[in-house]
Amino acid sequence: MSQLTISEVLKNEESVREVHVDGQLSIDGGVFPIVIQWDSPSRDLADVEEFLKPHSQLISDTAAKHGAILFRGFPVADAFEFDRFIEACGFPNFRYEDSLSNAVRVVKTDRVFTANEAPPEVTIFLHHEMAQTPVYPSKLFFFCEHAADTGGATPLCRSDALFELMQKELPEFAADCENKGLQYTNVMPGFDDAQSGMGRSWQSTFRAQTREEAEERMRELGYTWTWLDDGSLKAVTPVLDAVRDLGDGRKAFFNQLIAAYKGWKDTRNDPSNSIRFGDGSILDPEDVMACSDLAERVTFDLMWQSGDIALVDNYVAMHGRRNFTGTRKVLASLVAGESVG
């Protein structure tokens, strides 16, 4: 970990400063999220790169401690400039094509893709990115190319603080999640369905042209599966951890339980059949709803301004998407991390 905090380092920087925004939370003596404002008249992206490159480790450590960093006012306008911003941070890339994400997305560059193609009325509930799979990123970048007319916030939830609340107020449920793990079931269409928040086809998900290729990939990852008459694939994950030890005395509620139970609903999927404990037992709906309510107590709604960039530590913080009206263009990028497969 870096010896100096981001706040101490920024005091000696002329181009950036730490600021506060409405709704910031105080968790464990720190703010969530950290907000960094570009405070230079320069609109040259090379100056941004000059600031970012020597501070890569500090940025990573800060995201790990605080959960998320919001970069506001930086001179970034499109997918290609966003790509340059990410590259300057020096983190290893995790291509969307190599992921097992449920969502349909449009690739813009080797690092950058659309956050989700689901319609604006579809709520995307809190989740850790790809925690319903054995392969997941360590961090995520988001970039607001164009803010929605109304709504469209990205809720950010501190999962370490949530698990502490669960241990106090839902101790049995917290223990079951930690001890039993979770298992997810997802019916994937034969072709991408952008009308669903989880409409990515099995071909795209498993980078397969044939059923045999998909089966080989699932076998490697520990999945079980059933082919359905309409060409869809019902895939069941191996048992996955629901709680992550962060290695510094904290534990995070690392999973897609809330998103799966409340949001995995389309013409193919029923949320009540999408998730079980690792021993096959059914989750109590009251526990899930109570957990979701607790999550809102440690959630910050990021109301996007065009040009905003957010770095989210995927091990520490969940994210989602509120409904919106108008045009909302948010791009994303993944940072490679460990996997369990």
C-alpha positions in Angstrom: 0.0 0.0 0.0 1.1 3.6 -0.6 2.4 5.4 2.4 0.8 8.7 1.6 -3.0 9.1 1.2 -4.6 10.6 -1.9 -5.6 13.6 0.2 -2.0 14.2 1.2 -0.7 13.8 -2.3 -3.3 16.1 -3.9 -2.3 19.0 -1.6 0.9 19.2 -3.6 -0.7 19.0 -7.0 -1.7 22.1 -8.9 -4.0 20.5 -11.5 -6.3 18.5 -9.2 -7.9 18.8 -5.8 -10.2 16.7 -3.6 -13.7 18.1 -3.3 -17.0 17.0 -1.6 -20.3 16.4 -3.3 -23.8 16.1 -1.9 -24.7 12.7 -0.6 -21.2 11.5 0.2 -21.1 8.9 2.9 -18.8 8.7 5.9 -17.8 5.0 6.4 -15.1 3.9 8.8 -13.8 7.4 9.2 -13.4 8.0 5.4 -15.6 9.3 2.7 -17.4 7.3 0.1 -16.7 7.9 -2.7 -13.5 10.0 -2.9 -14.0 12.8 -5.4 -11.1 14.3 -7.4 -11.7 17.5 -9.4 -9.6 18.6 -12.3 -8.6 22.1 -11.3 -6.4 23.2 -14.2 -7.3 25.5 -17.2 -5.5 23.0 -19.4 -7.9 20.8 -21.5 -5.0 18.8 -22.9 -5.4 15.1 -22.2 -1.6 14.7 -22.1 -1.6 16.7 -18.9 -4.1 14.3 -17.4 -1.9 11.4 -18.4 1.1 13.1 -16.8 -0.9 13.2 -13.5 -2.2 9.7 -13.7 0.9 7.7 -14.7 3.1 8.2 -11.6 0.1 7.7 -9.2 -1.2 4.3 -10.5 -0.5 2.5 -7.2 -2.0 5.3 -5.1 -5.1 5.3 -7.2 -5.5 1.5 -6.9 -4.9 1.6 -3.1 -7.4 4.5 -2.7 -10.1 2.6 -4.6 -9.4 -0.5 -2.5 -9.7 1.5 0.8 -12.6 3.8 0.0 -14.5 1.6 -2.6 -14.7 4.2 -5.4 -13.1 7.3 -6.9 -15.0 9.9 -8.9 -12.9 12.0 -11.3 -14.9 15.1 -12.2 -14.2 17.8 -14.7 -11.3 16.0 -16.4 -10.9 16.8 -20.1 -12.3 13.5 -21.5 -15.0 13.6 -24.1 -15.4 10.3 -25.9 -14.5 6.6 -25.9 -11.1 7.1 -27.4 -10.1 9.7 -24.8 -11.6 7.5 -22.1 -9.3 4.7 -23.4 -6.3 6.9 -23.0 -7.3 7.8 -19.4 -7.5 4.1 -18.5 -4.2 3.3 -20.2 -2.5 6.0 -18.3 -3.6 4.4 -15.0 -1.5 1.3 -16.0 -3.9 -1.4 -14.9 -4.2 -4.7 -16.8 -7.0 -4.8 -19.3 -9.9 -7.3 -19.1 -11.7 -7.4 -22.5 -15.5 -7.6 -22.5 -15.2 -10.4 -25.1 -13.3 -12.5 -22.6 -15.9 -12.1 -19.8 -18.9 -14.2 -18.8 -21.1 -11.1 -18.4 -24.9 -11.6 -18.8 -25.3 -8.2 -20.4 -25.4 -7.2 -24.0 -22.8 -4.5 -24.7 -21.3 -2.7 -27.7 -17.5 -2.8 -27.9 -16.0 0.7 -28.7 -12.2 0.0 -28.3 -10.1 -2.9 -27.0 -10.7 -1.5 -23.5 -14.0 0.3 -23.7 -17.6 -0.9 -24.2 -21.2 0.3 -23.4 -22.2 -0.3 -19.8 -25.5 -2.0 -20.7 -27.9 -1.9 -23.6 -31.0 -2.6 -21.6 -33.9 -0.2 -22.0 -34.1 2.8 -19.7 -37.1 1.4 -17.8 -35.1 -1.7 -16.8 -33.6 -1.3 -13.3 -30.2 -2.9 -12.8 -29.9 -3.8 -9.1 -26.8 -3.8 -7.0 -24.2 -6.3 -7.8 -20.5 -7.0 -8.0 -19.5 -7.2 -11.6 -19.5 -10.8 -12.8 -19.5 -12.2 -9.2 -22.1 -14.7 -10.6 -19.3 -16.3 -12.6 -15.9 -17.9 -11.7 -14.1 -15.1 -13.7 -14.5 -11.5 -12.6 -12.6 -8.1 -12.8 -10.8 -6.5 -9.9 -11.9 -3.0 -10.8 -14.3 -1.2 -13.2 -14.1 2.2 -14.9 -17.3 4.1 -15.9 -17.4 7.2 -18.1 -20.4 9.4 -18.6 -20.4 10.5 -22.2 -23.9 12.0 -22.0 -26.0 12.3 -18.8 -29.7 11.3 -18.8 -32.4 14.0 -18.8 -33.7 12.6 -15.6 -32.6 9.7 -13.3 -30.0 7.3 -14.5 -27.9 7.4 -11.4 -25.3 4.7 -10.7 -25.8 3.5 -7.1 -22.6 2.5 -5.4 -22.8 0.4 -2.3 -20.0 -0.3 0.2 -20.2 -4.1 0.5 -17.8 -4.3 3.5 -20.1 -1.9 5.5 -23.1 -3.9 4.3 -21.7 -7.1 5.6 -21.1 -5.5 9.0 -24.7 -4.4 9.1 -25.8 -7.9 8.1 -23.8 -9.5 10.9 -25.5 -7.2 13.4 -29.1 -7.3 12.0 -29.3 -10.5 10.0 -26.7 -12.7 11.7 -28.1 -16.1 10.6 -28.5 -15.0 6.9 -25.0 -13.5 6.9 -23.6 -16.7 8.3 -25.4 -18.8 5.8 -24.1 -16.7 2.9 -20.6 -16.9 4.2 -20.7 -20.7 5.0 -22.8 -22.0 2.2 -22.0 -19.8 -0.8 -24.3 -19.3 -3.7 -25.2 -21.0 -7.0 -26.8 -19.1 -9.9 -29.0 -20.3 -12.8 -29.3 -18.3 -16.0 -31.1 -19.1 -19.2 -29.1 -17.6 -22.1 -30.8 -16.9 -25.5 -29.6 -18.3 -28.8 -29.1 -14.7 -30.0 -28.3 -11.4 -28.2 -31.5 -9.9 -26.7 -30.8 -6.2 -26.0 -34.3 -5.8 -24.5 -33.1 -7.7 -21.4 -30.5 -6.6 -18.8 -29.2 -10.2 -19.0 -29.8 -11.0 -22.7 -26.3 -11.9 -23.8 -26.4 -15.1 -26.0 -24.6 -18.3 -25.0 -22.5 -18.0 -28.1 -21.1 -14.6 -27.1 -20.9 -15.5 -23.4 -18.8 -18.7 -24.0 -17.1 -17.5 -27.2 -18.6 -20.6 -28.9 -19.9 -21.2 -32.4 -21.3 -24.6 -31.6 -23.0 -26.3 -28.6 -20.0 -28.6 -28.3 -17.6 -25.6 -27.9 -20.0 -24.1 -25.3 -20.1 -27.4 -23.4 -16.3 -27.6 -23.4 -16.0 -24.1 -21.9 -18.7 -24.8 -19.3 -17.0 -28.1 -18.4 -13.7 -26.2 -17.8 -15.5 -23.7 -15.5 -17.4 -26.3 -13.5 -20.9 -25.5 -14.9 -23.8 -27.9 -15.4 -26.3 -27.2 -18.2 -29.4 -28.1 -20.1 -30.3 -27.2 -23.7 -33.8 -26.0 -24.2 -36.1 -26.6 -27.2 -36.0 -23.0 -28.3 -32.2 -23.0 -28.6 -31.6 -21.3 -25.3 -29.1 -22.7 -22.7 -29.9 -23.1 -19.0 -26.6 -22.9 -17.3 -25.9 -23.5 -13.6 -22.7 -22.2 -12.0 -20.5 -24.1 -9.6 -20.9 -23.0 -6.0 -19.4 -19.6 -5.6 -18.3 -17.6 -2.5 -20.8 -15.0 -1.4 -18.4 -13.3 1.1 -14.9 -12.1 0.3 -12.1 -11.6 2.8 -10.4 -8.4 1.8 -7.3 -9.3 3.7 -7.2 -6.2 6.0 -9.7 -7.2 8.6 -12.7 -6.4 6.4 -15.1 -8.8 4.7 -17.3 -7.8 1.7 -20.7 -9.2 0.6 -19.3 -10.2 -2.8 -22.0 -11.7 -5.0 -24.9 -11.0 -7.3 -27.6 -12.0 -4.8 -29.6 -8.7 -4.8 -29.4 -8.3 -8.6 -30.3 -12.0 -9.3 -33.2 -12.1 -6.8 -34.7 -8.8 -7.7 -33.7 -8.2 -11.3 -33.0 -11.4 -13.2 -36.4 -11.4 -14.9 -37.2 -11.6 -18.6 -39.0 -13.9 -21.0 -36.6 -16.7 -20.1 -35.7 -16.1 -16.5 -37.6 -16.1 -13.2 -35.8 -14.6 -10.2 -37.2 -17.1 -7.8 -35.4 -19.9 -9.7 -32.1 -17.9 -10.4 -30.3 -18.3 -7.1 -29.9 -20.9 -4.3 -27.5 -21.4 -1.4 -24.6 -23.6 -2.3 -26.2 -26.6 -0.5 -29.3 -26.2 -2.7 -31.5 -24.7 -0.1 -33.9 -21.8 -0.9 -33.2 -18.2 0.3 -35.9 -16.7 2.5 -37.4 -13.8 0.6 -37.7 -11.7 3.7 -34.0 -12.0 4.4 -33.1 -11.0 0.8 -35.4 -7.9 1.0 -34.0 -7.0 4.4 -30.5 -7.3 3.0 -31.5 -5.1 0.1 -32.9 -2.5 2.5 -29.6 -2.5 4.5 -27.6 -2.0 1.3 -29.5 1.2 0.6 -28.2 2.6 3.9 -24.6 2.4 2.7 -25.3 3.4 -0.9 -24.3 6.6 -2.7 -26.2 7.6 -5.8 -23.8 8.9 -8.4 -25.8 11.5 -10.3 -23.7 11.7 -13.5 -22.4 14.8 -15.1 -21.2 14.5 -18.7 -17.5 13.9 -18.6 -17.5 12.1 -15.2 -15.2 9.1 -14.7 -15.6 6.6 -11.8 -13.2 3.9 -10.7 -15.0 1.2 -8.7 -13.1 -1.4 -6.7 -15.1 -4.5 -7.6 -14.1 -6.3 -4.5 -15.3 -3.5 -2.2 -18.2 -1.8 -3.8 -21.4 -2.9 -5.7 -23.0 -0.9 -8.4 -26.3 -0.8 -10.4 -28.4 1.5 -12.6 -31.5 3.6 -11.8 -34.2 4.1 -14.4 -33.9 7.2 -16.5 -35.4 9.3 -19.3 -33.7 10.8 -22.3 -30.4 9.8 -23.7 -27.9 8.2 -21.3 -24.5 7.2 -22.6 -22.3 5.5 -20.0 -19.2 3.5 -21.1 -17.3 1.0 -19.1 -14.0 -0.8 -18.9 -12.7 -3.7 -16.8 -9.5 -4.3 -15.0 -8.2 -7.8 -14.8 -8.1 -9.6 -11.5 -8.1 -13.1 -10.1 -10.6 -15.8 -10.9 -11.7 -19.0 -9.2 -12.0 -21.0 -12.4 
